[in-house]
Amino acid sequence: MSSFSYKAITGFINRIVLKISKISALNPIEMMVASLILGSVTYVYLFNLAKSSEILSTARIHDTSFLSTILYASPNDISFSPLKQQDPSLPVESISRIELKQLSIALSDSSSKYNMDTIMRFNNYIESTQLDFSDLDYQEGVMTYKEHLCYNASTTCRTLKAIINDNNVILSYVFDLNDDQRIKAAQLWDQKVMASSLDKLVPMTTQYYHSESISTVVWLIRIIKNISRDTAIRMNSASRIDVIVVSVGYIMMAFTFLSLYIRMHKLGSRYTLATTIFMSGFFSFMLSLATVYRLGAPVSPVLLSEATPFLVVTIGFERPYKLTKCIYELENNNNDNSNVLQVICRSVEVIAPTLIRDGLLEIIVFILGAKSTLPGLREFCLMSAFLIAYDIILMFTWYISVLSLKLELRKIKEIAAISTITAINETASSTVDNTNIGSNIKSKKPAIIKTKLVMIIGFLSMHVFEFCSTLSFSSSRANTSSLPQVPVSSSTIEPILSSILNQHRLSGSADGLLLKVSPSINFQLLPQSHFQGLPAVKSLLDEVYNTYNIYAQDPVISKWVVAILMVSILLNTYLFEIAKCNRQLPQRYQLQSIEEHCHIETNTPKMKRNSASITLKSDSNTSNKKSLSDNTRYCNKKQHHQLGIMRILEECLHILKNTDQGASALADEEIILLIQHAHIAPYSLEKLLGDLERAVHIRKAVISRASITQTLELSALPVAGYDYGKVLGACCENVIGYMPIPVGVAGPMIIDGDSIHLPMATTEGCLVASVARGCKAVNAGGGAATTLISDSMTRGPCVEFPNIIDAGLCKRWIDLEGFDIVTQAFNSTSRFVRVHKLHVAMAGKLLYIRFSATTGDAMGMNMISKGCEKALSTIAEYFPTMQIVSLSGNYCTDKKPAAINWIEGRGKSVVTEAVIPSNVVERVLKTTVDALVELNISKNLVGSAMAGSVGGFNAHAANILTAMYIAAGQDPAQNVESSNCITLMKSVNDGRALHISCSMPSIEVGTVGGGTILAPQQAMLDILGVRGPHPTDPGKNAQKLARIICAAVMAGELSLCAALATGHLVKAHMEHNRGIHDTKFIEATKHKIKESKKAPKTPASTPKSSLSHQNILLYQNTETELGE
């Protein structure tokens, strides 16, 4: 099948599914009722079929403790002789095959004349009434016992006398089995007779439905007893491995059901949706059973009991769970009361193609399994295929309708809750941008689908190649020989056998008789009713009574009726209460003044959020108070409507579209109302309002009210006082504030003769102090020296050719004469970019071209990408068959660990070194030169090699580099490749000094563009002396920044290795990062600052206090070893 045909078919199926889902969501009650009716009708149909099943009967149709007995008598024999197996020496042509079937009718009163009259009428009815045997494709369509099935020893069918024994009447029938048509008819005769009834004479399988005395509990006890007995018999006759496999299957099925309820509970539904999914699966199971029965391939109950657990575990409930998760994610982000239908339709559009595709794959696998000739496997696979098909249909009808109703009720509940709140800021959650939800749903792990297919294929293969016998009845049948046969010497059978043999001998036939004696079929004659009235009325009432007993007193249907009535009452009561509340809703909401509202928010000690509360304490939650005060100032500054009534949605919409001021003329709460009703997109607030800070504040409120905890609006995340103009369109989207990160300074450190302070933005305690200690040790040895090996940012696009010949020609062309042409085209895109090297790699028809170029003081990713586009266009002129696969072919490699960056370098390749005297090592670092050298070899070199590291031959280079990246406005994600570093230590000058060096081949930094345009980051670049582009030598500032970072990494490596060598790492972290000492130190420092402000500012009163000593202790760390 071509891809076009596949897309056409899948598109057609998706449109149908979407339409069905839309109908179900629009008419949930009608669809639920239709599904319940269909399920109930299917249940009744299957139950009527199962009435003759020995497993579900309260008494036995046949006595399963006996097997049929085979008897033989020659023309001269005076009695029958039992045969265990048919003797092959018997002449086939001279044998008449017959079968004896008996009906055992239990009497309630053997002396009643009514009982005997009823039995005789029933006997005549069975013998003379035409029974429908159209299933056998019989020519006339119907058969009677006397004319077609009875064994005629002479010219007429002779009736055998009834036998009365212990309140039981035994009726005997002899069947002719001399042709295939009659054999099949005799096999179906039991079922046809079981479906017949006359007055109070009914099969014992249906005695409950016609019994006035038996209770539901007794009926269930009898069924459980029968099932237990059958299970025990089959377990005793089965092999141990079969029992273990089936038991494991049932345990796994139980865990599957439990997992369904747990996963649905995590989505927000306690039991409703999980139960609905379970009912959907049960309906699908019943429909598939009914379908395969109508197709003439019924599945054995024993086969179902053994294989159903594996089917449940294999198929599971993944499809409805994915659909529910998709709908809930969209609904949680879109709480518009009128948008449930759109949410469901969008979810179906996103997830339905994947679900249908997976289901079709499973159906195809089961259809292939249905081609097998293994007994039982064909029927089971056919049923499984129909089950999956019905499950998909019900998922988009029954389940969608229930889910739609649940969402509508939840929204009604939210509206009712909103109506009791006077403040508009406690309205329903607003809608937010959810464009990435579809891609997240589509990107589900394909491992689940593959695992299921493998399980299904393995399950079928296991039975096709007969590795296990759970679907085979051979093992159970092989052991049935241990069961006894029908006792032919009993008083109810022996006279009948003698009568049959006498009739056969009197007929003068020369054929022998091969007689099969089947176990008796049990009937019961219920007590006579004493109804006195007209026969027509009596017949009508009996019919009504029988119908009522079958349907209303059914143990399942009766519970369904009661449950539906209760749900209907509760639902109508709930909707009535909601409607009554809605009539009390005002048309407009009266609000307090915004200034008063802000004042209350600032001074309210507690704010209730769901079940939790947050207490604002004046001495401990300073940051929260600061944020609230910012919010208060913002309210006083920006709110337009200080007093009065808030305008309704229609008025706000009219102002938004038909006034010159537009959104600026609306109050904040009015704008939030428009956002909640999807009239304003949250991402467009800056453009509509023109006030960036106000837009951020409103968006923060919108997101807060749409979240679960609804705490963001009054949280400590600051909004005011930030230059959002530089962020807009450059650094971040959907801004709700800014994240302050502590910035510490290590050093100063002497780097290439310059004393430089090192700013580091981090939340990891001891990191800055550790680097500061390393800086002190390096400075004591004369400082750090650095060298720049190379400066070239890379980009590696991927192109494809129709064959390897063209790809090879292009590679050779680029390496030789094409190099200058490609370089000229690349360099023409910018006055700063200059290509240094082209590295071309070939993989099949794919060609990877790694451009290496300088980019001035910019980090250069955008610049070099622009040059790549121009260069590829030039190459395409010489090789028209080339197709661009991706501008980035991961041959760069950017933001991913790769050996090519470690070997070839990327960005700035820098090496730094320092020589530290041994006395400084012992005094500052509290260790020895030899200990450091030994630890570096064992940890950074051997340990990293044992771990298979690529570029990770260091202690914690990423720690220092990332902290400086965040402080200096670099891309933190590029720490993956920028942190490539190898740290080397060596004892020099006969052990009197330590030589340490760090080589970092791929530091990717820039001083223009990106985060360097923000004012706080520019301030940190000013400290380093590398802000902006270099005035005379482009690229020098970025190179200097790389040198500084490399030197800082060396200081951090030195300090951490020293802490590890002396065993002070954990001690330092516990004492200076998590200990109580820190809190006491901070409080003491605050107290000293207050005291110093109060004291007169004279040289005599200036304290030499321990504050400066504690500063030295914290930053220089001469007394305590600090680690990573």
Secondary structure by P-SEA (a helix, b strand, c coil): ccaaaaaaaaaaaaaaaaaaaaaaaacaaaaaaaaaaaaaaaaaaaaaaacccccccccccccccccbbbbbbcccccbbbbbcccccccccccbbbbbbbbbbbbbcccccaaaaaaaaaaaaaaacbbbbccccccccccccccccccccccccbbbbbbbbcccbbbbbbbbbcccaaaaaaaaaaaaaaaaccccccccccccccccccccaaaaaaaaaaaaaaaaaaaaaaccaaaaaaaaaaaaaaaaaaaaaaaaaaaaccccaaaaaaaaaaaaaaaaaaaaaaaacccccaaaaaccaaaaaaaccaaaaaaaaaaaaaaaaaccccccaaaaaaaaaaccaaaaaaaaaaaaaaaaaaaaccccaaaaaaaaaaaaaaaaaaaaacaaaaaaaaaaaaaaaaaaaaaaacccccccccccccccaaaaaaaaccaaaaaaaaaaaaaaaaaaaacccccccaaaaaaaccccccccccccccaaaaaaaaaaaaaacccbbbbbbbccbbbbbbcccccccccaaaaaaaaaaaaaaaaccccaaaaaaaaaaaaaaaaaaaaaaaaaaaaaacccbbbbccaaaaaaaaacccccccccbbbbbbcccaaaaaaaaaaaaaaaaccccccccccccaaaaaaaacccccccccccaaaaaaaaaaccccccccccccccaaaaaaaaaaaaaaaccccccccccccccccccccccccccccccbbbbbbbbbcccccccccbbbbbbbccccaaaaaaaaaaaaaaaacbbbbbbcbbbbbbbbbbbcccaaaaaaaaaaaaccaaaaaaaaaacccccccccbbbbbbcccbbbbbbbbbccccccaaaaaaaaaaaaaaaaaacccccccccccccccccccccccccccccbbbbbbbbbcaaaaaacccccaaaaaaaaaacccaaaaaacccccccccaaaaaaaaaaaaccccccccccccbbbbbbbcccccbbbbbbbbcbbbbbccccccccaaaaaaaaaaccccccccccaaaaaaaaaaaaaaaaaaaaaaaaaaaacaaaaaaaaccccaaaaaaaaaaaaaaaaaaacccccccccccaaaaaaaaacccccccccc
